[in-house]
């Protein structure tokens, strides 16, 4: 038996969303910082999107939707220049 309290699926989803938001913020800030010093970084990342895929299986898998999220990130980073 574990000493950890059980966590509901709802609590796990909330924790996952919070982690995603925190990571997104930190990664976005890091890319912004590096791209200011290396302007070609955004072009390199843009060129790599063909290799990005959705890890989901079955009907939930949508590689292009994942790539579109990345494109929106890159677009907003370019707008900050």
N, C-alpha and C positions, 0 to 999 in steps of 0.2 A: 504494500500500500504506500502511496506517495504522500509526502507531507505537504505537497502543493494543493491548493484548493482547485477544484475542477473549474474550468473556464467554459462558458457557454459559447456556442457558435457565434452568437451576436457579439459577445465580448472579443472573440478572436477576430471577427471582421472589423470591429472598431479599432483594435490594436494594429491590424494590418494596414488599415487606411491611414492611421496616424504615422506609422513607420514610412509608408509610401510618400506621404506629404513631406515628412522631414527629409527623407532621402532626396526627393525631387528638389527641394529647396537647396540643400547642400550641393548637389550635383550641378544644378543650374548655376549657382554662384561660382563654383569651381570652374566650370566651362567658361563663364563670362570672364573670370580673372585670367585664365590661360589664353583665351581668344584675344584679349587686348594686347597681349605680348606676342602672340603668334596668330596673326589674322587668317592664315591659311587653314587653321584648325577647323573652322566651320565648313569649309569646302571639303576637307578630308572626311569629316563626319557625314556630310551630305552624300558623298560618294560611296560610303560604306552601307547605306541603308538597304541595298539589295540583299545584304547578308543578314538582315534583321528578320526574325520570325516570331510567331506567337507559339509559346510552349504548350498551349492548350491542345487537347485532342478532341476529335469529333467535330460536332456542329459548332462548338464554341470557338474553334480555331479560325483566326482571321489575320493572316500575315500582313495584309495591306492596311488594316486598321492600326496595327502596331506601328507600321512605318509612317502612317499619317500622324500619329501622336508625336513621333520623333521629328517629322517635318515641321510641325507647329512649334515645337521647342526651338528648332533651328531658326525658323522665321522670326520668332520673338527675340532671339539673341541677335540676329542681324539687324532688327529694328532699333536695337539699343546702340548701335555703332554711331 
